[in-house]
C-alpha cells in the first residue's frame, strides 16, 4: 500500500513529525499544540476530486505567525494516496510513464528545489508563479519547444526561454497575447534581458490563446504550455481572460502536449469573472482520463482571492 502524502508535511514542519499519520481523518488540535502530526490534519473533500487539507503550525513563533490553511488537491486521478517518498521523489504513476531523460527514470522526478518553493509559498514567502517556475525546471530541457499562452509583461516568457535556450539554437518559445500592449511589454523585457541570438528563439503572436495550434509547426513536440490567467498587471483590469476561450485553449494544449509534458496554469480569482473561470477549469481537468493525466492544484483556503497554481502532467 502506498504511503499517504507526508513528504511535504515533513518539510513544512521542519522535522517536527514524531509519529507518522495512520489515518486521513485525524482531527487537528489547536494551532501550535502537539499532535501526532504536529497540528496537521488530512481529510477528504466531498467534491468529485480528493483534497488533502492541512492546518500548518510549527513550534517556532515565526512559523505560528505565518500559518494558514491550504488545500493540495489531486484533480486527476481521484486518489488520496498521491505518493511522495521520503527520498523526495515525485512518482508519476507507473513505470510505463514517459521519463524525463535528463532528470528522471522510470517515472520518478526529483523535486528538490520544488520543495523549497512550495514550503516558501505555504509560509507566504513565495508567489504562485515562483512555484510554477520551479516545477517547470524539472520538466523543460534545453532545446525543447514550449508555449507561453498568456505573455502578459513577459516574465514567464523570459523564464521559459532561459530553460530551453542552448548553443544548438533548437529551443523555441511561442508566445501569445491578445493585447498588443502585453506583447510590446514582453518584447521590451526580452530586448533588455537577452542577447540578440537568444531573443530570436522567441516568436510572439498577437492572437488569442485558443488558437495556439495555428502557430505551432506541424509535427512539433511541445514540452510545456503555460497559462497565467486574469488581467495584464499594470493594464486595464476590465480586460481579462474569458472562460470560453480559456477552455478552448486548454483543449488545444491537451492536444499538442507531448507525453512527459506539462500544462501549467496560474488562475487569478480576484477579478469579477475569475471564480467562474476557475470552476470551469476544475471541471474540465477533473474529466481528463486518469490513465493519461495526473492533475493537481495548490490552493489557500483562508485567502479565497489568492492565485491558484494548477498542474496537468501528461503521462
DRENDO-1510 file (C-alpha; in Angstrom, 1 decimal, always signed):
<recs>
REC; n; res; u; v; w
REC; 1; UNK; +0.0; +0.0; +0.0 .
REC; 2; UNK; +1.3; +3.4; -0.9 .
REC; 3; UNK; +2.1; +5.9; +1.9 .
REC; 4; UNK; -0.2; +9.0; +2.2 .
REC; 5; UNK; +1.2; +12.4; +1.3 .
REC; 6; UNK; +3.7; +13.1; +4.1 .
REC; 7; UNK; +6.8; +14.3; +2.3 .
REC; 8; UNK; +5.7; +17.9; +2.0 .
REC; 9; UNK; +4.2; +17.8; +5.5 .
REC; 10; UNK; +7.6; +16.8; +7.0 .
REC; 11; UNK; +9.3; +19.6; +5.1 .
REC; 12; UNK; +6.8; +22.1; +6.3 .
REC; 13; UNK; +7.2; +21.1; +9.9 .
REC; 14; UNK; +11.0; +21.0; +9.6 .
REC; 15; UNK; +11.4; +17.6; +11.1 .
REC; 16; UNK; +8.7; +18.1; +13.8 .
REC; 17; UNK; +6.7; +15.0; +12.8 .
REC; 18; UNK; +7.3; +12.4; +15.5 .
REC; 19; UNK; +4.7; +9.8; +14.6 .
REC; 20; UNK; +3.6; +9.0; +11.0 .
REC; 21; UNK; -0.1; +9.7; +10.3 .
REC; 22; UNK; -2.0; +6.5; +10.2 .
REC; 23; UNK; -5.4; +8.0; +9.3 .
REC; 24; UNK; -6.6; +10.7; +7.0 .
REC; 25; UNK; -9.4; +11.6; +9.4 .
REC; 26; UNK; -7.4; +12.7; +12.4 .
REC; 27; UNK; -8.8; +15.9; +13.9 .
REC; 28; UNK; -6.3; +18.8; +14.5 .
REC; 29; UNK; -5.7; +20.2; +17.9 .
REC; 30; UNK; -5.3; +24.0; +18.4 .
REC; 31; UNK; -2.6; +25.7; +16.4 .
REC; 32; UNK; +0.8; +25.2; +17.9 .
REC; 33; UNK; -0.4; +22.3; +20.1 .
REC; 34; UNK; +1.4; +19.0; +19.6 .
REC; 35; UNK; -0.4; +16.2; +18.0 .
REC; 36; UNK; +0.5; +13.0; +16.1 .
REC; 37; UNK; +1.4; +15.2; +13.1 .
REC; 38; UNK; +2.1; +18.4; +14.9 .
REC; 39; UNK; -1.2; +20.1; +14.2 .
REC; 40; UNK; -1.5; +18.6; +10.7 .
REC; 41; UNK; -4.9; +17.4; +9.6 .
REC; 42; UNK; -5.6; +15.3; +6.5 .
REC; 43; UNK; -9.1; +14.8; +5.3 .
REC; 44; UNK; -11.2; +14.1; +2.2 .
REC; 45; UNK; -13.1; +16.7; +0.2 .
REC; 46; UNK; -16.8; +15.9; -0.5 .
REC; 47; UNK; -16.2; +17.1; -4.1 .
REC; 48; UNK; -15.6; +14.9; -7.1 .
REC; 49; UNK; -11.9; +15.3; -6.6 .
REC; 50; UNK; -10.0; +14.5; -3.4 .
REC; 51; UNK; -8.5; +17.2; -1.3 .
REC; 52; UNK; -5.8; +16.9; +1.3 .
REC; 53; UNK; -6.1; +19.9; +3.6 .
REC; 54; UNK; -3.7; +20.9; +6.3 .
REC; 55; UNK; -3.6; +23.3; +9.1 .
REC; 56; UNK; +0.0; +24.2; +9.2 .
REC; 57; UNK; +1.6; +25.1; +12.6 .
REC; 58; UNK; +5.2; +25.0; +13.8 .
REC; 59; UNK; +6.8; +25.0; +17.2 .
REC; 60; UNK; +8.5; +28.3; +16.5 .
REC; 61; UNK; +6.7; +31.6; +16.9 .
REC; 62; UNK; +7.8; +32.8; +13.5 .
REC; 63; UNK; +6.0; +29.8; +11.9 .
REC; 64; UNK; +3.0; +30.3; +14.0 .
REC; 65; UNK; +2.6; +33.9; +12.8 .
REC; 66; UNK; +2.6; +32.8; +9.2 .
REC; 67; UNK; +0.5; +29.7; +9.4 .
REC; 68; UNK; -2.6; +29.3; +7.3 .
REC; 69; UNK; -5.0; +26.9; +5.7 .
REC; 70; UNK; -4.1; +25.2; +2.4 .
REC; 71; UNK; -5.6; +22.6; +0.1 .
REC; 72; UNK; -3.4; +20.3; -2.0 .
REC; 73; UNK; -5.9; +18.6; -4.3 .
REC; 74; UNK; -5.4; +15.8; -6.8 .
REC; 75; UNK; -7.9; +16.6; -9.6 .
REC; 76; UNK; -7.0; +13.5; -11.7 .
REC; 77; UNK; -6.5; +10.7; -10.8 .
REC; 78; UNK; -9.0; +10.8; -7.9 .
REC; 79; UNK; -6.9; +9.2; -5.2 .
REC; 80; UNK; -5.8; +10.5; -1.8 .
REC; 81; UNK; -2.6; +8.4; -1.8 .
REC; 82; UNK; -0.7; +10.8; -4.0 .
REC; 83; UNK; +2.8; +9.4; -3.3 .
REC; 84; UNK; +5.7; +11.5; -2.2 .
REC; 85; UNK; +8.5; +9.3; -0.9 .
REC; 86; UNK; +10.9; +10.0; +1.9 .
REC; 87; UNK; +13.6; +10.3; -0.7 .
REC; 88; UNK; +12.0; +13.5; -2.0 .
REC; 89; UNK; +10.8; +11.9; -5.2 .
REC; 90; UNK; +7.5; +12.6; -7.0 .
REC; 91; UNK; +6.4; +9.3; -8.5 .
REC; 92; UNK; +4.3; +9.9; -11.7 .
REC; 93; UNK; +2.5; +6.6; -11.5 .
REC; 94; UNK; +3.6; +3.6; -13.4 .
REC; 95; UNK; +6.9; +2.6; -14.9 .
REC; 96; UNK; +5.3; +2.9; -18.3 .
REC; 97; UNK; +5.1; +6.7; -17.9 .
REC; 98; UNK; +7.3; +8.7; -20.2 .
REC; 99; UNK; +10.5; +9.5; -18.3 .
REC; 100; UNK; +12.3; +12.9; -18.4 .
REC; 101; UNK; +15.6; +11.9; -19.9 .
REC; 102; UNK; +17.8; +14.3; -18.1 .
REC; 103; UNK; +16.2; +14.3; -14.7 .
REC; 104; UNK; +14.2; +11.1; -14.1 .
REC; 105; UNK; +14.0; +7.4; -14.8 .
REC; 106; UNK; +11.0; +5.1; -14.6 .
REC; 107; UNK; +8.5; +7.8; -13.8 .
REC; 108; UNK; +10.5; +9.4; -10.9 .
REC; 109; UNK; +11.0; +13.1; -10.9 .
REC; 110; UNK; +13.4; +14.6; -8.3 .
REC; 111; UNK; +11.7; +17.6; -6.7 .
REC; 112; UNK; +14.4; +19.1; -4.6 .
REC; 113; UNK; +14.0; +22.8; -5.3 .
REC; 114; UNK; +10.3; +22.5; -5.9 .
REC; 115; UNK; +10.0; +21.5; -2.3 .
REC; 116; UNK; +11.7; +24.7; -1.2 .
REC; 117; UNK; +9.5; +26.9; -3.3 .
REC; 118; UNK; +6.4; +25.1; -2.1 .
REC; 119; UNK; +7.3; +25.5; +1.5 .
REC; 120; UNK; +8.0; +29.2; +0.8 .
REC; 121; UNK; +4.6; +29.5; -0.7 .
REC; 122; UNK; +2.9; +27.9; +2.2 .
REC; 123; UNK; +4.5; +30.3; +4.6 .
REC; 124; UNK; +3.8; +33.4; +2.4 .
REC; 125; UNK; +7.4; +33.9; +1.3 .
REC; 126; UNK; +6.9; +32.8; -2.4 .
REC; 127; UNK; +4.4; +33.6; -5.1 .
REC; 128; UNK; +2.3; +31.1; -7.1 .
REC; 129; UNK; +4.4; +32.0; -10.1 .
REC; 130; UNK; +7.6; +31.1; -8.2 .
REC; 131; UNK; +6.1; +27.6; -7.5 .
REC; 132; UNK; +5.2; +27.3; -11.2 .
REC; 133; UNK; +8.6; +28.3; -12.4 .
REC; 134; UNK; +10.3; +25.8; -10.1 .
REC; 135; UNK; +8.1; +23.0; -11.4 .
REC; 136; UNK; +9.0; +24.0; -15.0 .
REC; 137; UNK; +12.7; +23.5; -14.3 .
REC; 138; UNK; +12.1; +19.8; -13.7 .
REC; 139; UNK; +10.1; +19.3; -16.9 .
REC; 140; UNK; +11.7; +21.5; -19.6 .
REC; 141; UNK; +15.0; +20.6; -21.2 .
REC; 142; UNK; +17.4; +22.5; -23.4 .
REC; 143; UNK; +16.2; +22.5; -27.0 .
REC; 144; UNK; +12.6; +22.0; -26.1 .
REC; 145; UNK; +9.6; +23.8; -27.6 .
REC; 146; UNK; +7.3; +25.5; -25.2 .
REC; 147; UNK; +4.3; +27.8; -25.3 .
REC; 148; UNK; +3.5; +30.9; -23.2 .
REC; 149; UNK; -0.2; +31.2; -23.9 .
REC; 150; UNK; -0.6; +34.5; -22.0 .
REC; 151; UNK; +2.6; +36.6; -22.3 .
REC; 152; UNK; +1.5; +39.5; -20.1 .
REC; 153; UNK; +4.6; +41.5; -19.2 .
REC; 154; UNK; +6.9; +38.8; -20.4 .
REC; 155; UNK; +8.3; +37.4; -17.2 .
REC; 156; UNK; +7.1; +33.8; -17.9 .
REC; 157; UNK; +8.3; +34.1; -21.5 .
REC; 158; UNK; +11.7; +35.1; -20.3 .
REC; 159; UNK; +11.8; +32.3; -17.7 .
REC; 160; UNK; +10.8; +29.7; -20.4 .
REC; 161; UNK; +13.4; +31.0; -22.8 .
REC; 162; UNK; +16.2; +30.6; -20.2 .
REC; 163; UNK; +15.1; +26.9; -19.8 .
REC; 164; UNK; +15.1; +26.0; -23.5 .
REC; 165; UNK; +18.0; +28.1; -24.9 .
REC; 166; UNK; +21.3; +26.4; -25.7 .
REC; 167; UNK; +24.1; +26.6; -28.2 .
REC; 168; UNK; +22.2; +24.4; -30.7 .
REC; 169; UNK; +19.5; +27.1; -31.2 .
REC; 170; UNK; +16.8; +24.4; -31.3 .
REC; 171; UNK; +14.8; +25.6; -28.4 .
REC; 172; UNK; +11.7; +27.7; -29.1 .
REC; 173; UNK; +9.3; +29.7; -27.1 .
REC; 174; UNK; +6.0; +30.6; -28.8 .
REC; 175; UNK; +4.4; +33.5; -27.0 .
REC; 176; UNK; +0.8; +34.7; -27.4 .
REC; 177; UNK; -1.3; +37.5; -26.1 .
REC; 178; UNK; -4.4; +39.2; -27.4 .
REC; 179; UNK; -3.3; +42.6; -26.2 .
REC; 180; UNK; -0.7; +44.5; -28.2 .
REC; 181; UNK; +0.3; +46.3; -25.0 .
REC; 182; UNK; +1.3; +43.0; -23.5 .
REC; 183; UNK; +3.4; +41.9; -26.4 .
REC; 184; UNK; +5.1; +45.3; -26.5 .
REC; 185; UNK; +6.0; +44.9; -22.8 .
REC; 186; UNK; +7.2; +41.4; -23.4 .
REC; 187; UNK; +9.4; +42.5; -26.3 .
REC; 188; UNK; +11.0; +45.3; -24.3 .
REC; 189; UNK; +11.8; +42.9; -21.4 .
REC; 190; UNK; +13.3; +40.4; -23.8 .
REC; 191; UNK; +15.4; +43.1; -25.5 .
REC; 192; UNK; +16.7; +44.3; -22.2 .
REC; 193; UNK; +17.5; +40.8; -20.8 .
REC; 194; UNK; +18.7; +38.7; -23.8 .
REC; 195; UNK; +21.4; +38.7; -26.4 .
REC; 196; UNK; +20.0; +39.1; -30.0 .
REC; 197; UNK; +20.7; +35.5; -30.9 .
REC; 198; UNK; +18.7; +34.4; -27.8 .
REC; 199; UNK; +15.8; +36.7; -28.5 .
REC; 200; UNK; +15.5; +35.1; -31.9 .
REC; 201; UNK; +14.3; +31.9; -30.2 .
REC; 202; UNK; +11.1; +33.6; -29.1 .
REC; 203; UNK; +8.3; +34.1; -31.5 .
REC; 204; UNK; +5.5; +36.4; -30.4 .
REC; 205; UNK; +1.9; +36.4; -31.8 .
REC; 206; UNK; -0.9; +38.9; -31.3 .
REC; 207; UNK; -3.7; +36.4; -31.1 .
REC; 208; UNK; -6.0; +34.5; -28.6 .
REC; 209; UNK; -4.5; +31.6; -26.8 .
REC; 210; UNK; -7.4; +29.4; -28.0 .
REC; 211; UNK; -5.6; +29.4; -31.4 .
REC; 212; UNK; -2.3; +28.1; -30.3 .
REC; 213; UNK; -2.4; +25.1; -32.6 .
REC; 214; UNK; -2.2; +27.6; -35.5 .
REC; 215; UNK; +1.3; +28.8; -34.5 .
REC; 216; UNK; +2.9; +25.5; -33.7 .
REC; 217; UNK; +4.7; +23.9; -36.7 .
REC; 218; UNK; +3.4; +20.6; -37.8 .
REC; 219; UNK; +4.8; +17.5; -36.0 .
REC; 220; UNK; +6.5; +19.7; -33.3 .
REC; 221; UNK; +6.6; +18.2; -29.9 .
REC; 222; UNK; +5.6; +20.7; -27.2 .
REC; 223; UNK; +7.0; +20.1; -23.7 .
REC; 224; UNK; +5.2; +22.7; -21.8 .
REC; 225; UNK; +2.2; +25.1; -22.2 .
REC; 226; UNK; +2.0; +27.9; -19.5 .
REC; 227; UNK; -1.0; +30.0; -18.7 .
REC; 228; UNK; -1.1; +33.0; -16.4 .
REC; 229; UNK; -4.8; +33.9; -16.3 .
REC; 230; UNK; -6.5; +37.1; -15.3 .
REC; 231; UNK; -5.7; +40.6; -16.4 .
REC; 232; UNK; -2.5; +42.3; -17.5 .
REC; 233; UNK; -0.6; +43.6; -14.4 .
REC; 234; UNK; -0.5; +47.4; -14.7 .
REC; 235; UNK; -3.0; +47.3; -17.5 .
REC; 236; UNK; -6.8; +47.6; -17.9 .
REC; 237; UNK; -8.4; +45.3; -15.3 .
REC; 238; UNK; -11.5; +45.1; -17.3 .
REC; 239; UNK; -9.6; +43.2; -20.0 .
REC; 240; UNK; -9.4; +39.7; -18.6 .
REC; 241; UNK; -9.1; +36.1; -19.9 .
REC; 242; UNK; -12.5; +34.7; -20.6 .
REC; 243; UNK; -13.9; +31.3; -19.5 .
REC; 244; UNK; -14.9; +30.2; -23.0 .
REC; 245; UNK; -11.6; +30.9; -24.7 .
REC; 246; UNK; -9.6; +29.6; -21.8 .
REC; 247; UNK; -11.4; +26.2; -22.1 .
REC; 248; UNK; -10.7; +26.2; -25.8 .
REC; 249; UNK; -7.1; +26.9; -25.1 .
REC; 250; UNK; -6.8; +24.1; -22.6 .
REC; 251; UNK; -8.4; +21.7; -25.1 .
REC; 252; UNK; -5.8; +22.8; -27.6 .
REC; 253; UNK; -3.0; +22.4; -25.1 .
REC; 254; UNK; -4.1; +18.9; -24.3 .
REC; 255; UNK; -3.9; +18.0; -28.0 .
REC; 256; UNK; -0.4; +19.4; -28.6 .
REC; 257; UNK; +1.4; +18.5; -25.4 .
REC; 258; UNK; +3.8; +15.5; -25.7 .
REC; 259; UNK; +3.9; +12.6; -23.2 .
REC; 260; UNK; +6.0; +13.6; -20.3 .
REC; 261; UNK; +4.9; +17.2; -20.8 .
REC; 262; UNK; +3.2; +19.7; -18.6 .
REC; 263; UNK; +0.3; +22.2; -18.8 .
REC; 264; UNK; +0.8; +24.8; -16.1 .
REC; 265; UNK; -2.0; +27.2; -15.1 .
REC; 266; UNK; -1.9; +30.0; -12.6 .
REC; 267; UNK; -5.5; +31.1; -12.0 .
REC; 268; UNK; -6.3; +34.5; -10.6 .
REC; 269; UNK; -9.7; +34.5; -9.0 .
REC; 270; UNK; -9.6; +38.1; -7.7 .
REC; 271; UNK; -11.3; +39.7; -10.7 .
REC; 272; UNK; -15.2; +39.5; -11.2 .
REC; 273; UNK; -15.0; +36.6; -13.7 .
REC; 274; UNK; -12.1; +34.8; -12.0 .
REC; 275; UNK; -14.1; +32.4; -9.9 .
REC; 276; UNK; -16.3; +31.3; -12.8 .
REC; 277; UNK; -13.2; +30.7; -14.9 .
REC; 278; UNK; -11.6; +28.7; -12.1 .
REC; 279; UNK; -14.6; +26.5; -11.6 .
REC; 280; UNK; -14.8; +25.8; -15.3 .
REC; 281; UNK; -11.1; +24.9; -15.4 .
REC; 282; UNK; -11.6; +22.5; -12.5 .
REC; 283; UNK; -14.5; +20.8; -14.1 .
REC; 284; UNK; -12.5; +20.4; -17.4 .
REC; 285; UNK; -9.4; +19.0; -15.7 .
REC; 286; UNK; -11.4; +16.6; -13.4 .
REC; 287; UNK; -12.8; +15.0; -16.5 .
REC; 288; UNK; -9.4; +14.1; -18.0 .
REC; 289; UNK; -8.7; +10.3; -18.2 .
REC; 290; UNK; -6.6; +9.1; -15.2 .
REC; 291; UNK; -4.6; +6.7; -17.3 .
REC; 292; UNK; -3.2; +9.6; -19.3 .
REC; 293; UNK; -3.1; +12.6; -16.9 .
REC; 294; UNK; -2.1; +13.5; -13.3 .
REC; 295; UNK; -3.5; +16.8; -12.3 .
REC; 296; UNK; -3.3; +18.8; -9.1 .
REC; 297; UNK; -3.9; +22.3; -7.6 .
REC; 298; UNK; -2.5; +24.2; -4.6 .
REC; 299; UNK; -5.0; +26.5; -3.0 .
REC; 300; UNK; -5.0; +28.7; +0.0 .
REC; 301; UNK; -8.2; +28.2; +2.0 .
REC; 302; UNK; -8.3; +31.3; +4.2 .
REC; 303; UNK; -7.3; +33.6; +1.3 .
REC; 304; UNK; -10.0; +33.0; -1.3 .
REC; 305; UNK; -8.7; +35.5; -3.8 .
REC; 306; UNK; -5.1; +34.2; -3.8 .
REC; 307; UNK; -3.8; +32.9; -7.2 .
REC; 308; UNK; -4.1; +29.1; -7.6 .
REC; 309; UNK; -1.4; +27.1; -9.3 .
REC; 310; UNK; -2.7; +24.1; -11.3 .
REC; 311; UNK; -0.6; +21.5; -12.9 .
REC; 312; UNK; -1.6; +18.9; -15.6 .
REC; 313; UNK; +1.1; +16.3; -16.2 .
REC; 314; UNK; +0.7; +14.0; -19.2 .
REC; 315; UNK; +2.0; +10.5; -18.6 .
</recs>
